[in-house]
C-alpha cells in the first residue's frame, strides 16, 4: 500500500478501513504462519529446549501489551508452559522485578511500528540481564527497529504481519487482533489455525457487514457521558483494550472504565449514573458465565445506568431499555476466540462515538500531546542494585 493511497471506507478514514479489513488480514497471517511452520518450530525447539524451566514473557507497550493480557491465561493453561504477560513499560522501569539472570527466557514482543522506545529497550535489557535469552518479535512493520534487529540476531525470530496491519490510524485496530491470532497460532496451532479460525473470521465479518454505516450508533443513540466495559478472565483485558479505544478515539471526551464483573461490585460500581453505558462481554464458559449473568441481572434490577448492553453467544434475557446482542451463530467458541468478536464491537463503537463528538478519528489528539508512536521517553541505562 503506497503512501499516497487514500482510504476506501464509508467514513473516509483509515480507522474504518483498518477495522473492516481484519477478518481477511487474520487469515492471511495464518497462511503465512503455516508456510513458516517448520522454521517456527525449529526456533521454538531452540528457545524452549529446557521447557520446564523456560519462562515465556508476552510484552508490548499500550495496546500491544494488552495482547498478552488477553491471551496469556488461556495460552498458559492450554500449553502447560510458563507464560505471563508483562508490559514493556514495566520491564523498562523495573527490569529486576521481571528478568532473572539464571532464568531461561523467551521474550515475545508485540509491536505495531516496532519503534516504541520501551519496546526496543526491553529487548536490550533482556539480552543484558538474562544469560539465556531468546526473542520472538511479532510486528506489523518490516522497517521498524524491532524487526530489523531481530532478523540479524542469532537468538531471535521475526514474524511479520500483513503490510496493511501497520495501521495508519492513531488507534491500533487490525494490528492488535492480527498479532493476537498470530501468537495464538504459534503456540497452539492445533486449536488456532486457518481451518478452525475461519469460523471466527466469518462471524466477525457478519458483524461488520451488519454495520454498513460506522457513523451510526452501535449501542443506541443516547447521550452517554461515560462507558464501563466488563469481562471475566482474559475478557477483562479485552474490556481494558475496549475502554482504551474509546479514550483514544474521542480524546477523552467519553470517559471509559473497565473491570471484571465480580470486581466491579467492590467499589467501582458506584460510578454508574443515568449518563453511564455498561457493556458486558459474557463468557462462554458455563461456570464463569454464571457470575457474568448474576451481575447483568443485578445491574438491570438496579436501573441506575442509562443502558446496559450484554454481548453474548446466546440469548439470555433482556430488560426494558436494555440491549442484548447475540453474536452470529457458529460453532461454540472459547473465550479467547470470542474476544475477537468483542473487540470488533468495541472498535466500531469507539469510531462511531469519535465521529459523533466531531473528532477526526485518524488523528484525534488535536494538540499533538499523544502520538501514534510514543515520543518523549528517555531510556536510562540500567544500574545494578547495590
QUIFENGI-V423800 format. One record per residue. RES is the residue in three letters. OMEGA is omega in radians with two decimals (* if undefined). NEAR is the number of other ideal C-beta (glycine too) atoms within 8 Angstrom. D_LAST is the distance of its C-alpha to the last C-alpha in Angstrom with 1 decimal. Layout:
BEGIN
RES/OMEGA/NEAR/D_LAST  RES/OMEGA/NEAR/D_LAST
END
This chain:
BEGIN
UNK/-3.07/4/51.3  UNK/-3.03/4/51.8  UNK/-3.07/3/50.3  UNK/3.11/4/53.7  UNK/3.10/6/54.7  UNK/-3.10/5/55.1  UNK/3.09/10/54.3  UNK/-3.12/4/57.2  UNK/-3.10/11/56.9  UNK/-3.13/8/58.9  UNK/-3.10/11/56.6  UNK/-3.12/7/56.1  UNK/3.00/12/52.3  UNK/-3.08/11/49.8  UNK/3.12/17/48.3  UNK/-3.13/15/51.5  UNK/-3.10/11/52.0  UNK/3.02/16/48.5  UNK/-3.06/15/49.0  UNK/-3.05/8/52.4  UNK/-2.94/11/51.3  UNK/-3.10/16/48.9  UNK/3.12/11/51.1  UNK/3.14/8/52.2  UNK/3.12/15/48.7  UNK/-3.09/15/47.4  UNK/3.08/12/50.2  UNK/3.14/9/49.7  UNK/3.12/15/46.0  UNK/3.05/15/46.9  UNK/3.14/9/49.6  UNK/3.13/10/47.0  UNK/3.11/14/44.6  UNK/3.13/9/47.6  UNK/-3.14/6/48.4  UNK/-2.98/9/44.9  UNK/-3.11/9/44.6  UNK/3.13/6/44.7  UNK/3.12/8/41.9  UNK/-3.14/12/39.8  UNK/3.12/8/40.3  UNK/3.12/8/39.5  UNK/-3.14/11/36.1  UNK/3.10/9/35.3  UNK/3.10/8/36.4  UNK/-3.06/8/33.8  UNK/-3.07/11/31.0  UNK/-3.06/11/31.8  UNK/3.07/7/33.0  UNK/-2.87/7/30.9  UNK/-3.05/7/31.9  UNK/-3.07/4/31.0  UNK/-3.13/7/27.3  UNK/3.08/14/27.1  UNK/3.10/10/25.7  UNK/3.14/12/27.6  UNK/3.04/14/26.1  UNK/-2.99/15/28.7  UNK/3.12/16/27.3  UNK/-3.14/16/28.7  UNK/3.11/12/28.7  UNK/3.13/11/31.2  UNK/3.13/13/34.4  UNK/3.10/17/33.0  UNK/-3.08/15/30.3  UNK/3.08/15/33.2  UNK/3.12/15/34.7  UNK/3.13/17/32.1  UNK/-3.10/11/32.4  UNK/-2.97/14/36.2  UNK/-3.04/15/36.5  UNK/3.13/13/33.5  UNK/3.14/8/35.1  UNK/-3.05/12/38.3  UNK/3.13/15/36.8  UNK/3.13/12/34.5  UNK/-3.08/7/37.3  UNK/-3.06/8/39.9  UNK/-3.06/9/38.0  UNK/-3.13/5/36.1  UNK/-3.14/11/33.0  UNK/-3.05/7/29.5  UNK/3.08/11/29.7  UNK/3.12/11/27.7  UNK/3.11/11/27.7  UNK/3.14/11/24.6  UNK/3.05/11/25.3  UNK/3.13/17/23.7  UNK/3.04/10/23.1  UNK/3.13/10/20.6  UNK/-3.08/17/19.2  UNK/-3.09/11/18.4  UNK/-3.09/6/16.8  UNK/-3.04/7/14.8  UNK/-3.11/11/14.7  UNK/3.11/7/12.2  UNK/-3.00/5/14.8  UNK/-3.07/9/17.6  UNK/-3.12/12/16.7  UNK/-3.04/7/15.9  UNK/-3.03/7/15.7  UNK/3.14/4/18.5  UNK/3.14/9/20.6  UNK/-2.98/11/23.5  UNK/2.93/15/24.0  UNK/3.14/14/26.9  UNK/3.11/13/26.1  UNK/-3.05/13/29.4  UNK/3.06/16/29.4  UNK/-3.13/14/32.3  UNK/3.02/18/33.3  UNK/-3.10/15/36.5  UNK/-3.05/12/35.9  UNK/-3.11/17/32.8  UNK/3.12/12/31.7  UNK/-3.05/14/29.6  UNK/-3.10/9/26.3  UNK/-3.11/14/24.1  UNK/3.10/17/26.1  UNK/-3.12/13/25.8  UNK/-3.13/11/22.0  UNK/3.10/14/21.5  UNK/-3.14/14/23.3  UNK/3.13/8/21.2  UNK/3.12/13/17.9  UNK/3.09/14/19.4  UNK/-3.10/9/20.5  UNK/-2.98/7/17.1  UNK/-3.04/11/15.2  UNK/-3.10/13/18.1  UNK/3.14/6/19.8  UNK/-3.06/6/23.2  UNK/3.11/12/23.6  UNK/-3.06/12/27.1  UNK/2.93/15/28.4  UNK/-3.12/14/31.6  UNK/3.10/15/32.4  UNK/-2.97/13/35.2  UNK/-3.10/19/36.3  UNK/-3.01/16/39.5  UNK/-3.13/12/39.1  UNK/3.10/8/39.6  UNK/-3.11/6/38.8  UNK/-3.11/12/35.4  UNK/-3.13/8/32.2  UNK/-3.13/16/31.1  UNK/-3.09/15/34.5  UNK/3.12/11/34.8  UNK/-3.08/11/31.4  UNK/-3.06/12/32.1  UNK/3.13/8/35.5  UNK/-3.11/5/34.2  UNK/-3.13/8/31.2  UNK/-3.08/3/31.8  UNK/-3.06/8/29.5  UNK/3.00/12/31.1  UNK/-3.11/10/34.4  UNK/3.14/10/35.7  UNK/-3.05/13/38.2  UNK/3.11/8/40.2  UNK/3.07/15/42.1  UNK/-2.99/10/45.7  UNK/-3.06/8/45.7  UNK/-3.13/9/47.2  UNK/2.99/16/44.2  UNK/-2.96/11/42.2  UNK/3.07/14/43.4  UNK/3.08/7/44.6  UNK/-3.11/11/44.7  UNK/-3.07/11/41.8  UNK/3.10/14/41.1  UNK/3.11/9/40.2  UNK/-3.13/14/43.2  UNK/3.14/13/44.3  UNK/-3.10/16/40.9  UNK/-3.04/15/39.2  UNK/3.14/13/42.0  UNK/3.06/16/42.5  UNK/-3.13/17/38.9  UNK/-3.13/13/38.9  UNK/-3.14/14/42.0  UNK/3.12/14/40.8  UNK/3.09/15/37.6  UNK/-3.12/13/39.8  UNK/3.11/14/42.2  UNK/-3.02/13/39.6  UNK/-3.12/10/38.3  UNK/-3.05/11/41.5  UNK/3.14/10/44.4  UNK/3.13/4/46.9  UNK/-3.11/8/46.7  UNK/3.13/10/45.7  UNK/-3.05/11/48.0  UNK/-3.08/9/50.7  UNK/-3.11/5/53.6  UNK/-3.01/8/52.1  UNK/3.11/15/50.2  UNK/3.02/9/53.3  UNK/3.10/10/54.4  UNK/3.13/13/51.4  UNK/3.13/12/52.2  UNK/3.13/10/55.8  UNK/3.14/13/55.0  UNK/3.08/13/52.8  UNK/3.09/9/55.5  UNK/3.09/9/58.0  UNK/-3.14/13/55.8  UNK/-3.12/13/55.6  UNK/3.14/7/59.3  UNK/3.13/6/60.1  UNK/-3.09/10/58.4  UNK/-3.08/5/60.3  UNK/-3.10/6/59.6  UNK/3.08/13/55.9  UNK/3.12/8/57.1  UNK/-3.12/7/58.6  UNK/-3.13/8/56.7  UNK/-3.11/8/55.0  UNK/3.11/10/54.8  UNK/-3.10/6/57.8  UNK/-3.13/3/58.8  UNK/-3.09/9/57.4  UNK/3.12/5/55.5  UNK/3.05/12/52.1  UNK/3.10/7/49.5  UNK/3.13/13/46.7  UNK/3.07/14/46.0  UNK/3.02/17/44.1  UNK/-3.11/16/43.4  UNK/3.09/16/43.0  UNK/-3.10/17/42.2  UNK/3.11/12/41.0  UNK/3.10/11/38.4  UNK/3.12/15/37.7  UNK/3.01/15/40.5  UNK/3.11/13/38.3  UNK/3.00/11/36.2  UNK/3.07/17/39.5  UNK/3.13/14/40.3  UNK/3.11/12/37.1  UNK/3.12/14/38.0  UNK/3.10/17/41.5  UNK/3.13/14/40.4  UNK/-3.14/12/38.4  UNK/3.13/14/41.5  UNK/3.14/15/43.5  UNK/-3.11/12/41.0  UNK/-2.99/12/40.7  UNK/3.05/16/44.4  UNK/-3.09/14/45.6  UNK/3.07/12/42.8  UNK/3.13/6/42.2  UNK/2.99/6/45.9  UNK/-3.06/13/46.0  UNK/-3.05/8/43.2  UNK/3.12/13/41.8  UNK/3.06/11/39.8  UNK/3.07/12/39.1  UNK/2.96/11/38.6  UNK/3.12/9/39.7  UNK/-3.14/14/43.2  UNK/3.13/8/42.0  UNK/-3.05/8/39.0  UNK/-3.12/12/41.3  UNK/-3.00/8/43.2  UNK/3.07/6/40.2  UNK/-3.06/5/40.4  UNK/-3.13/10/40.5  UNK/-3.11/8/44.2  UNK/-3.12/5/45.0  UNK/-3.11/9/44.6  UNK/3.01/11/47.9  UNK/-3.05/8/50.9  UNK/3.07/6/54.1  UNK/-3.03/8/52.3  UNK/2.98/15/49.9  UNK/3.07/13/50.2  UNK/3.10/13/48.6  UNK/-3.12/16/48.2  UNK/3.00/16/47.5  UNK/-3.04/16/46.7  UNK/-3.12/13/48.5  UNK/3.06/13/47.0  UNK/-3.13/10/49.3  UNK/-3.04/9/47.9  UNK/-3.13/5/50.6  UNK/-3.11/5/48.2  UNK/-3.10/11/45.8  UNK/3.14/11/48.9  UNK/-3.13/8/50.2  UNK/3.11/10/47.3  UNK/-3.09/15/47.7  UNK/3.07/10/51.5  UNK/-3.13/9/51.0  UNK/3.11/14/49.1  UNK/3.12/14/51.5  UNK/-3.14/9/54.4  UNK/-3.14/9/52.7  UNK/3.14/13/52.0  UNK/3.06/10/55.6  UNK/-3.12/6/57.0  UNK/-3.13/8/55.0  UNK/-3.08/5/56.5  UNK/-3.09/8/53.9  UNK/3.04/13/52.8  UNK/3.07/9/54.9  UNK/3.03/13/54.7  UNK/-3.13/12/53.0  UNK/3.03/13/52.8  UNK/3.05/14/52.2  UNK/-2.95/12/51.8  UNK/3.07/11/52.6  UNK/-3.11/9/54.1  UNK/3.01/5/56.9  UNK/3.09/6/59.2  UNK/3.02/10/58.1  UNK/-3.14/6/59.6  UNK/3.09/7/60.0  UNK/-3.12/7/60.9  UNK/3.14/3/62.9  UNK/3.09/4/61.1  UNK/-3.04/11/58.3  UNK/3.06/10/57.5  UNK/-3.13/11/56.9  UNK/3.11/9/56.2  UNK/-3.14/8/57.0  UNK/3.12/12/55.4  UNK/-3.07/7/58.1  UNK/3.09/3/59.2  UNK/3.02/9/57.6  UNK/3.12/4/56.4  UNK/3.14/5/54.0  UNK/2.94/13/50.5  UNK/-3.02/9/47.2  UNK/-3.11/14/44.9  UNK/3.03/11/42.7  UNK/3.11/10/46.0  UNK/-3.11/15/47.2  UNK/3.14/15/44.1  UNK/3.11/14/45.6  UNK/-3.14/15/48.8  UNK/-3.13/14/46.9  UNK/3.08/13/44.9  UNK/3.11/13/48.2  UNK/-3.11/13/49.6  UNK/3.12/15/46.5  UNK/3.13/12/46.6  UNK/3.14/13/50.4  UNK/-3.12/14/50.0  UNK/3.13/15/47.3  UNK/-3.14/16/49.5  UNK/3.11/13/52.6  UNK/3.07/13/50.9  UNK/3.13/13/49.5  UNK/3.13/12/53.1  UNK/-3.13/8/54.5  UNK/3.12/10/52.2  UNK/-3.13/4/53.5  UNK/2.96/11/50.2  UNK/-2.95/5/49.9  UNK/-3.11/16/48.0  UNK/3.12/10/46.8  UNK/-3.03/7/45.2  UNK/-3.12/14/44.9  UNK/-3.03/10/42.4  UNK/-3.09/6/44.9  UNK/3.06/4/42.6  UNK/-3.12/6/40.3  UNK/3.07/4/37.1  UNK/-3.01/6/36.4  UNK/3.14/7/36.9  UNK/2.98/4/37.7  UNK/-2.99/7/34.6  UNK/-3.13/10/31.9  UNK/3.04/5/31.2  UNK/3.14/4/28.9  UNK/3.05/7/25.6  UNK/3.10/4/23.0  UNK/-3.10/8/20.5  UNK/3.13/4/17.2  UNK/-3.13/4/15.2  UNK/3.08/8/12.3  UNK/-3.11/4/8.8  UNK/3.11/4/6.4  UNK/3.14/4/3.8  UNK/*/2/0.0
END
